[in-house]
């Protein structure tokens, strides 16, 4: 497999970012969270590692801007300083009511 080809990521309540380049995170997180919500997953442990903190800071900055993120907790209870727990906001229910007669 070529390094530039997309690689499939199984969608679970855990996303390990070690296999991704920092430039991929901006598109990856919203797409991953959207798929989690579609599957009924409302909490995700995002593993960014301890390192220098650059990736963690980038992830946290993005989490603050994503409408599907209700809240996030760092450090994650499970994963310590190398992970952040993300709580996803369920999508708003679509209105199925038709026009009301008056």
C-alpha positions as CSV (number, residue, x, y, z in Angstrom):
1,X,0.0,0.0,0.0
2,X,1.3,3.4,-0.9
3,X,1.7,5.9,2.0
4,X,-0.5,8.4,0.2
5,X,-3.4,6.0,-0.1
6,X,-6.2,6.2,2.5
7,X,-6.1,3.4,5.0
8,X,-9.3,2.1,6.5
9,X,-9.9,2.9,10.2
10,X,-12.3,0.7,12.2
11,X,-14.8,2.9,13.9
12,X,-14.9,2.2,17.7
13,X,-15.0,4.3,20.8
14,X,-11.2,4.7,20.6
15,X,-9.2,6.6,17.9
16,X,-5.4,6.3,18.0
17,X,-3.8,9.2,16.2
18,X,-0.3,7.8,16.2
19,X,-0.7,6.4,12.6
20,X,-1.8,9.8,11.2
21,X,0.0,12.9,10.1
22,X,-0.9,16.1,12.0
23,X,-2.2,17.5,8.7
24,X,-4.8,14.7,8.5
25,X,-6.4,15.4,11.9
26,X,-8.5,18.4,10.7
27,X,-10.5,16.2,8.3
28,X,-10.2,12.9,10.2
29,X,-11.8,14.0,13.5
30,X,-15.1,15.4,12.1
31,X,-15.5,12.4,9.7
32,X,-14.7,9.9,12.5
33,X,-17.1,11.6,14.9
34,X,-19.8,11.7,12.3
35,X,-19.5,8.0,11.7
36,X,-19.4,7.3,15.5
37,X,-22.7,9.1,15.9
38,X,-24.2,7.2,12.9
39,X,-23.3,4.0,14.7
40,X,-24.6,5.2,18.1
41,X,-21.2,5.8,19.7
42,X,-21.4,9.0,21.9
43,X,-18.0,8.9,23.6
44,X,-14.6,8.5,22.0
45,X,-11.1,8.2,23.6
46,X,-8.8,10.1,21.3
47,X,-5.2,8.9,21.9
48,X,-2.8,11.7,20.9
49,X,0.2,10.6,23.0
50,X,2.2,12.6,25.5
51,X,5.1,13.8,23.4
52,X,5.7,17.6,23.2
53,X,2.0,18.4,23.4
54,X,1.8,19.9,19.9
55,X,-0.6,17.2,18.7
56,X,-2.7,17.4,21.8
57,X,-3.0,21.1,21.6
58,X,-4.0,20.9,17.9
59,X,-6.6,18.2,18.8
60,X,-8.0,20.3,21.6
61,X,-8.2,23.5,19.5
62,X,-10.2,21.5,16.9
63,X,-12.5,19.9,19.5
64,X,-13.4,23.4,20.7
65,X,-14.6,24.3,17.2
66,X,-16.5,21.1,16.2
67,X,-20.3,21.4,16.7
68,X,-20.6,17.6,17.3
69,X,-18.4,17.8,20.4
70,X,-20.5,18.4,23.5
71,X,-17.4,18.4,25.8
72,X,-14.0,16.8,26.3
73,X,-11.9,15.8,29.3
74,X,-8.2,15.9,29.6
75,X,-6.5,13.8,30.8
76,X,-8.8,10.9,30.0
77,X,-9.6,8.7,33.0
78,X,-8.5,5.8,30.9
79,X,-5.3,6.8,29.0
80,X,-4.0,9.5,31.3
81,X,-2.0,12.3,29.8
82,X,-1.8,10.7,26.4
83,X,-5.5,10.7,25.7
84,X,-8.6,12.9,25.7
85,X,-12.1,11.7,26.3
86,X,-14.6,13.3,23.9
87,X,-18.3,13.3,24.5
88,X,-20.3,13.7,21.3
89,X,-23.5,15.7,20.9
90,X,-26.3,13.5,19.5
91,X,-27.6,15.0,16.2
92,X,-30.8,17.0,16.5
93,X,-33.8,14.9,15.7
94,X,-35.3,15.6,12.3
95,X,-38.8,17.0,12.4
96,X,-41.2,14.5,11.0
97,X,-44.3,16.6,11.7
98,X,-46.0,17.9,8.7
99,X,-47.8,21.3,8.5
100,X,-50.4,21.8,11.2
101,X,-53.9,22.6,10.3
102,X,-55.3,25.5,12.1
